[in-house]
Amino acid sequence: MFFFVFWFCHLGITDIDVEKKLSYTSVPEDTVANEKKYYFLGLMGLSATGGWIYMNHSWYSYQEKSPFHRFDDSGEWFGMDKSGHFVTAYILGHYGNKFFKATGFGKNVSTWMGGSMGFLFLLPFEFMDGTVKSYGFSDFDVLCNAGGALAFIFQEKIWDDQWIKFKYSFFYTPYPSQRPEVLGRNLSEQWLKDYNGHTHWLCIALTKNENWKWLRLGLGYGIDGSIFGKNELNPNAIQQFYISPDLDFSRIKIKNKFLKT
Protein backbone atom coordinates (compact mmCIF):
# COMPACT_ATOMS: atom_id res chain seq x y z
CA MET A 1 0.00 0.00 0.00
CA PHE A 2 1.43 3.42 0.69
CA PHE A 3 3.69 5.60 2.90
CA PHE A 4 3.95 9.49 3.51
CA VAL A 5 6.94 11.52 4.96
CA PHE A 6 6.51 14.87 6.75
CA TRP A 7 9.36 17.44 7.12
CA PHE A 8 9.34 20.24 9.69
CA CYS A 9 10.71 23.78 9.76
CA HIS A 10 12.23 24.97 13.03
CA LEU A 11 11.33 28.66 13.34
CA GLY A 12 13.30 31.25 15.28
CA ILE A 13 11.74 34.73 15.68
CA THR A 14 13.75 37.79 16.58
CA ASP A 15 12.95 41.49 16.87
CA ILE A 16 15.72 43.83 15.81
CA ASP A 17 16.26 47.32 17.22
CA VAL A 18 18.29 49.20 14.60
CA GLU A 19 18.63 52.55 16.39
CA LYS A 20 22.13 52.08 17.88
CA LYS A 21 22.68 48.38 18.29
CA LEU A 22 20.97 45.07 17.66
CA SER A 23 18.91 43.69 20.53
CA TYR A 24 17.15 40.35 20.34
CA THR A 25 13.85 39.54 21.98
CA SER A 26 13.60 35.84 22.73
CA VAL A 27 10.38 33.92 22.27
CA PRO A 28 9.27 31.70 25.17
CA GLU A 29 10.16 28.08 24.57
CA ASP A 30 6.59 26.90 25.12
CA THR A 31 5.38 29.35 22.44
CA VAL A 32 7.87 28.02 19.91
CA ALA A 33 6.96 24.45 20.85
CA ASN A 34 3.25 25.13 20.39
CA GLU A 35 3.86 26.80 17.04
CA LYS A 36 5.84 23.77 15.93
CA LYS A 37 2.96 21.51 16.92
CA TYR A 38 0.46 23.64 14.98
CA TYR A 39 2.65 23.58 11.88
CA PHE A 40 3.03 19.83 12.23
CA LEU A 41 -0.71 19.26 12.51
CA GLY A 42 -1.28 21.52 9.50
CA LEU A 43 1.32 19.68 7.42
CA MET A 44 -0.12 16.35 8.51
CA GLY A 45 -3.57 17.47 7.37
CA LEU A 46 -2.25 18.63 4.01
CA SER A 47 -0.29 15.41 3.52
CA ALA A 48 -3.32 13.29 4.38
CA THR A 49 -5.44 15.29 1.95
CA GLY A 50 -2.82 14.77 -0.77
CA GLY A 51 -2.83 11.04 -0.03
CA TRP A 52 -6.61 10.86 -0.27
CA ILE A 53 -6.56 12.73 -3.60
CA TYR A 54 -3.88 10.39 -4.98
CA MET A 55 -5.77 7.30 -3.86
CA ASN A 56 -9.04 8.62 -5.24
CA HIS A 57 -7.37 9.06 -8.63
CA SER A 58 -5.38 5.81 -8.72
CA TRP A 59 -7.92 3.49 -7.08
CA TYR A 60 -11.41 4.88 -7.63
CA SER A 61 -11.37 7.01 -10.78
CA TYR A 62 -12.03 4.02 -13.06
CA GLN A 63 -14.73 2.48 -10.86
CA GLU A 64 -18.50 2.59 -11.36
CA LYS A 65 -20.26 4.28 -8.44
CA SER A 66 -23.27 2.97 -6.52
CA PRO A 67 -25.25 3.75 -3.34
CA PHE A 68 -23.41 2.99 -0.11
CA HIS A 69 -23.40 -0.74 0.67
CA ARG A 70 -21.46 -3.36 2.65
CA PHE A 71 -19.40 -6.17 1.17
CA ASP A 72 -17.78 -9.33 2.56
CA ASP A 73 -14.41 -9.65 0.81
CA SER A 74 -12.74 -11.81 3.45
CA GLY A 75 -12.23 -14.67 0.96
CA GLU A 76 -10.49 -12.67 -1.78
CA TRP A 77 -6.86 -12.29 -2.93
CA PHE A 78 -5.79 -15.14 -0.61
CA GLY A 79 -5.73 -12.73 2.32
CA MET A 80 -3.20 -10.34 0.79
CA ASP A 81 -5.66 -7.45 0.85
CA LYS A 82 -6.34 -7.92 4.56
CA SER A 83 -2.65 -8.38 5.30
CA GLY A 84 -1.97 -5.18 3.35
CA HIS A 85 -4.45 -3.22 5.47
CA PHE A 86 -2.81 -4.49 8.66
CA VAL A 87 0.75 -3.77 7.53
CA THR A 88 -0.10 -0.32 6.13
CA ALA A 89 -1.85 0.76 9.32
CA TYR A 90 1.14 -0.47 11.35
CA ILE A 91 3.74 1.32 9.22
CA LEU A 92 1.83 4.61 9.17
CA GLY A 93 1.38 4.35 12.94
CA HIS A 94 5.12 3.76 13.33
CA TYR A 95 5.97 6.96 11.44
CA GLY A 96 3.10 8.86 13.02
CA ASN A 97 4.58 8.11 16.43
CA LYS A 98 8.02 9.28 15.29
CA PHE A 99 6.70 12.57 13.93
CA PHE A 100 4.57 13.29 16.99
CA LYS A 101 7.64 12.78 19.19
CA ALA A 102 9.86 14.90 16.94
CA THR A 103 7.35 17.76 17.15
CA GLY A 104 7.38 17.80 20.94
CA PHE A 105 4.30 15.82 21.91
CA GLY A 106 4.57 13.67 25.03
CA LYS A 107 5.13 9.93 24.94
CA ASN A 108 1.53 8.97 25.72
CA VAL A 109 0.06 11.26 23.06
CA SER A 110 2.69 10.16 20.53
CA THR A 111 1.95 6.51 21.18
CA TRP A 112 -1.84 6.70 21.01
CA MET A 113 -2.38 9.50 18.50
CA GLY A 114 0.70 8.86 16.38
CA GLY A 115 0.15 5.11 16.49
CA SER A 116 -3.46 5.62 15.35
CA MET A 117 -2.53 7.63 12.26
CA GLY A 118 -2.70 4.60 9.97
CA PHE A 119 -6.19 3.68 11.15
CA LEU A 120 -7.43 7.26 10.87
CA PHE A 121 -5.86 7.76 7.45
CA LEU A 122 -7.33 4.55 6.00
CA LEU A 123 -10.82 4.92 7.45
CA PRO A 124 -12.12 7.36 4.77
CA PHE A 125 -11.14 4.87 2.06
CA GLU A 126 -13.41 2.26 3.61
CA PHE A 127 -16.36 4.62 3.16
CA MET A 128 -15.19 5.36 -0.41
CA ASP A 129 -15.21 1.60 -1.02
CA GLY A 130 -18.80 1.57 0.13
CA THR A 131 -19.82 3.76 -2.83
CA VAL A 132 -18.08 1.64 -5.50
CA LYS A 133 -20.26 -0.95 -7.24
CA SER A 134 -17.61 -3.68 -7.44
CA TYR A 135 -16.43 -3.12 -3.85
CA GLY A 136 -18.30 -2.13 -0.72
CA PHE A 137 -17.68 -1.15 2.89
CA SER A 138 -15.71 -4.02 4.44
CA ASP A 139 -15.90 -4.68 8.17
CA PHE A 140 -12.84 -6.93 7.81
CA ASP A 141 -10.81 -4.07 6.31
CA VAL A 142 -11.64 -1.85 9.29
CA LEU A 143 -10.73 -4.64 11.72
CA CYS A 144 -7.36 -5.17 9.99
CA ASN A 145 -6.69 -1.42 10.02
CA ALA A 146 -7.39 -1.38 13.76
CA GLY A 147 -5.24 -4.49 14.26
CA GLY A 148 -2.23 -2.89 12.59
CA ALA A 149 -2.56 0.27 14.70
CA LEU A 150 -2.97 -1.71 17.93
CA ALA A 151 -0.01 -3.95 17.07
CA PHE A 152 2.17 -0.84 17.21
CA ILE A 153 0.49 0.80 20.21
CA PHE A 154 0.43 -2.29 22.45
CA GLN A 155 4.12 -3.00 21.87
CA GLU A 156 4.97 0.58 22.81
CA LYS A 157 2.86 0.38 25.95
CA ILE A 158 4.03 -3.09 27.03
CA TRP A 159 7.71 -3.13 25.97
CA ASP A 160 8.42 0.50 25.09
CA ASP A 161 9.85 -0.99 21.91
CA GLN A 162 8.86 -2.80 18.70
CA TRP A 163 10.04 -6.38 19.12
CA ILE A 164 7.89 -7.38 16.18
CA LYS A 165 7.92 -5.13 13.12
CA PHE A 166 5.74 -5.44 10.04
CA LYS A 167 7.17 -4.48 6.65
CA TYR A 168 6.23 -4.35 2.97
CA SER A 169 8.21 -4.93 -0.22
CA PHE A 170 7.23 -4.83 -3.89
CA PHE A 171 8.53 -6.13 -7.21
CA TYR A 172 7.17 -5.80 -10.75
CA THR A 173 5.07 -8.64 -12.22
CA PRO A 174 3.61 -9.19 -15.73
CA TYR A 175 0.04 -9.73 -14.51
CA PRO A 176 -1.30 -6.13 -14.63
CA SER A 177 -1.35 -6.25 -18.44
CA GLN A 178 -4.16 -8.82 -18.17
CA ARG A 179 -6.38 -6.63 -15.96
CA PRO A 180 -4.87 -3.13 -15.86
CA GLU A 181 -8.04 -1.53 -14.49
CA VAL A 182 -7.72 -3.74 -11.36
CA LEU A 183 -3.98 -4.46 -11.04
CA GLY A 184 -2.72 -1.08 -12.23
CA ARG A 185 -2.16 0.70 -15.54
CA ASN A 186 1.39 1.78 -14.72
CA LEU A 187 4.02 1.33 -12.02
CA SER A 188 2.66 4.24 -9.97
CA GLU A 189 -0.55 2.22 -9.52
CA GLN A 190 0.85 -1.32 -9.61
CA TRP A 191 2.92 -0.94 -6.42
CA LEU A 192 -0.39 -0.36 -4.69
CA LYS A 193 -2.85 -2.59 -6.56
CA ASP A 194 -0.94 -5.64 -7.84
CA TYR A 195 -0.91 -8.02 -4.88
CA ASN A 196 1.19 -10.48 -6.88
CA GLY A 197 4.13 -8.12 -6.42
CA HIS A 198 3.58 -7.58 -2.70
CA THR A 199 5.42 -9.34 0.08
CA HIS A 200 4.33 -8.66 3.65
CA TRP A 201 6.89 -9.32 6.35
CA LEU A 202 6.75 -10.09 10.05
CA CYS A 203 10.22 -9.35 11.46
CA ILE A 204 11.08 -10.60 14.94
CA ALA A 205 13.91 -9.34 17.13
CA LEU A 206 16.24 -12.19 18.09
CA THR A 207 18.01 -10.78 21.13
CA LYS A 208 17.95 -8.05 23.80
CA ASN A 209 21.66 -7.42 23.25
CA GLU A 210 21.96 -3.80 22.07
CA ASN A 211 24.86 -4.70 19.78
CA TRP A 212 22.75 -7.24 17.88
CA LYS A 213 19.24 -5.72 17.91
CA TRP A 214 19.68 -4.79 14.25
CA LEU A 215 19.43 -8.48 13.28
CA ARG A 216 15.91 -9.89 12.95
CA LEU A 217 14.20 -12.95 11.54
CA GLY A 218 11.87 -12.10 8.66
CA LEU A 219 8.82 -14.25 7.82
CA GLY A 220 7.18 -13.24 4.55
CA TYR A 221 3.92 -13.97 2.74
CA GLY A 222 2.95 -13.35 -0.90
CA ILE A 223 0.91 -14.72 -3.81
CA ASP A 224 1.51 -15.32 -7.51
CA GLY A 225 -0.84 -15.73 -10.46
CA SER A 226 -3.86 -14.06 -8.86
CA ILE A 227 -5.68 -12.06 -11.55
CA PHE A 228 -9.16 -11.97 -10.03
CA GLY A 229 -10.28 -11.16 -6.51
CA LYS A 230 -12.23 -14.35 -5.97
CA ASN A 231 -9.80 -17.15 -5.19
CA GLU A 232 -11.71 -19.81 -7.13
CA LEU A 233 -11.25 -17.82 -10.35
CA ASN A 234 -7.46 -18.21 -10.13
CA PRO A 235 -6.83 -21.96 -10.59
CA ASN A 236 -3.09 -21.46 -11.17
CA ALA A 237 -2.49 -19.03 -8.31
CA ILE A 238 -0.14 -20.05 -5.53
CA GLN A 239 0.64 -18.77 -2.05
CA GLN A 240 4.27 -18.13 -1.20
CA PHE A 241 6.02 -18.15 2.17
CA TYR A 242 9.49 -16.77 2.84
CA ILE A 243 12.05 -16.84 5.61
CA SER A 244 14.98 -14.46 5.59
CA PRO A 245 17.35 -12.51 7.83
CA ASP A 246 16.20 -8.92 8.23
CA LEU A 247 18.41 -5.90 8.90
CA ASP A 248 16.90 -3.18 11.07
CA PHE A 249 18.88 -0.11 10.04
CA SER A 250 17.28 1.97 12.81
CA ARG A 251 19.26 -0.17 15.29
CA ILE A 252 22.61 0.18 13.56
CA LYS A 253 24.86 2.93 14.87
CA ILE A 254 25.21 4.98 11.69
CA LYS A 255 24.95 8.69 11.02
CA ASN A 256 22.77 8.45 7.90
CA LYS A 257 19.31 9.52 9.09
CA PHE A 258 17.62 8.23 5.95
CA LEU A 259 18.81 4.67 6.55
CA LYS A 260 17.83 4.88 10.22
CA THR A 261 14.18 5.53 9.33
N, C-alpha and C positions, 0 to 999 in steps of 0.2 A: 504494500500500500504506500504510504507517503509520509515524508518528514519535512519540518519547517524550522529554520534557524533565525533567532532574533539577535540583533546587535544593539548595544546601548551606547549612548553618548554621555560622558561624565561632564557636567556643566559646572563651571566656576564663574561667579558673578562678582565683579568688582566695580566700585564707584571711584572715579578719579577726580581729584581736586587739582586743577591745572593753574591755580593762581600763583603759587610760589614753589610748591613741591607736590609730589604725588603722595596721596594718602589713600589707603585701601580700607574699605569697609567690609568686614567679613560677614558672611551669611551664616546663620546658625546651622550647625550640622544636621539637626532634625529637619530643618526646612529643605536643605539640599537632598536629604534622604527621601523626604516625601515627594519632592519634585521628580526624583529618579523613579520612584514607584509609579507615579502618574504617567510618566513617559513610557515606562515599561508596559503598563496596562493598555495604553493607547496603541503602542506598537503591536502588542499581542492581539488586540482587536482588529487592527488593520491586516495583520498577517493571517488571522483566521478568516477574515472576509475574503482575502485573496485566494486562500485555499478552497473556500466554498465555491468561489467563482470558477476556479480551475476545474474542480471536480464536476461542477454543473455542466461545464463545456465538454470535458473529456468522457464523462460517464453517462450523462442524461440527455445531451443535446440530440442524440439520434433515436431516442426512445419515444414510443407512443404513450401519451398521457391518458390517465383514467381517474375516476373518483377515488378517494382514499380508501384503501383496503388492506387487510392483513394477508400474510403469505407464509406458509411453512416450507422453508427451504433447507431444513436440517439435513436432508438426504442428498444434497447436491455437491458437486465438485469434490467428492471424496473427503469432505471436511476441510478443504484448503481455505474456503471462504471464511469459515468460522475461526479457523486458526489465524487467518490474516487479521480478522477483527481483534482478536485477543492480543496478538503481537504488536499491532499498530497502536492500540490503546496503551500498552505497556511502554513502548518506546517514546511516545509523545508525553506520557506521564514522567518518564525518566528525565527528559529534557525540560519539561515544565518545572519540575522540582529544582533542577540546576539553575534555571533562569530566575525563579522566584528567590532562591538563595542569593544569587549574584546581585539582585536588585535591592537586597536588604531586608526582605521579609524574614520573620522568625522561622525556626525549624518546624514547628507544628503547622503553621500556615503553608509553608513550602511543601511539606509532605502531603497534606490533605488537598490543598488547592492545586499545587503544581502537579501532584500525582494524579489528579482528576482531569487534567487538561485533555488527555486523549479521549476519555469518555464524553466530556462536554463538547469537544470538537466534532466527534463522530455522530453525536445524537441527531443533529439536523439532517444528516444524510439518510437516517432511518425513516424520517418523515417524508423526505424526497422520494425514497423507494416506494413509499406507500401510495404515491400518485403516479407511478409508472405501471403500465398495463402488464408488462411481462415480469415485474417484480412484485413488491408489496412490502408493507411494514413487517419486519421479522422480529419476533420476540427473542429468538435465539441470537440474532445479531446484537441486540441490546445487552443480553446476558453476557455474551463474549466480550463486548466492550467493557462492561463493568468488571468482568473477571480480570482482564488485562490491567485495568487501573488498580484494582485491589491487590493484585499480585505484587505490584510495586509498593503500594502504601503499606501493606502488612509486613513486608520485609524490612522497610524502614522503621516501622514501629517496634517490631520484635527484635531485629538484629542490628538496627542502625546501619545496615549495609545490604547489598544486593548479592546474596550468595547464589541465587539463580537468576540469570539474565536471559532475556528472550531477544532474538535477533532475526534479521531478514536478509536474504541475498537474492539476486536475480541474474538470470542469463537469458540470452535471446533463443527463441525456438521458432521453427518454421510453421507452427500451427495457426497463427493469426491470419495467414493468407486464406485459410479455409472459411473463417468466420470473422472478418475484420471488424464488423459492427459490434461483436461481443468481446473478442480477444484483443482488439486494438488495431487501429489503422496505421499507426506508426509507433516508433520506439517510445515516444513521450506518453503514449497511452498503454503500450504493451507492458511496461514495467509495473503497471498498476492492475491491468485487467487479465493478463495471460497467466493463469495459475500454473501452467505447465513450466514456466520459467521461475517460479517462486520456490525457495527453500526456507522453511521456518525452523529456527534453531532454539533449542533449550540448552543453555551453557551453564555448567555446574562448577563452582569453585572446588578445588581439590584439597586445599590446605588452608590453615589459618596463618601459616608462616608468611610474614609480610614480604619476604624476598621472593616468594613463589606464588603470590596471589594472582599474578598476571596469567598463569597457566590454568586453563579450564578444560573440561571435557564437554564437547559439543555433540548433541544428539539432534539430527535433522530429519525433516519430513518433507516430501514433495510428491508430485504426480507427473505422469507423462502420458500423452495421447488422449487427453480429455478435451473434446471439442464442444460438447454440449453439457449443460448444467446437470441434467438428470443422469445419474451414474449408469443406468441400464442402456442408455443410448451410446455409450462408449465401450463397445465390447473389447477393444484392444488396449484400453487404458490400464495403466499399472500404477501402484503406489510404491514409492521409493523411501527407504530409510537409510540414514547416514550416521556414521560415528567418526568424529574427527577431533584432534586437539584444537583448542580455541585460544587465541592470544587476546588478552584484555589489555589494550594499550593504555587505558586509564590507570592501570596499576603499575605500569613500567615507569621508572624514574627517568623521564626524558623532558626536554624543555619545549618540544613542539606541542603547542596547545591544540592544534588541529587533530593530531594523532591521539591525544589524551581524551578527546570527546567520544 
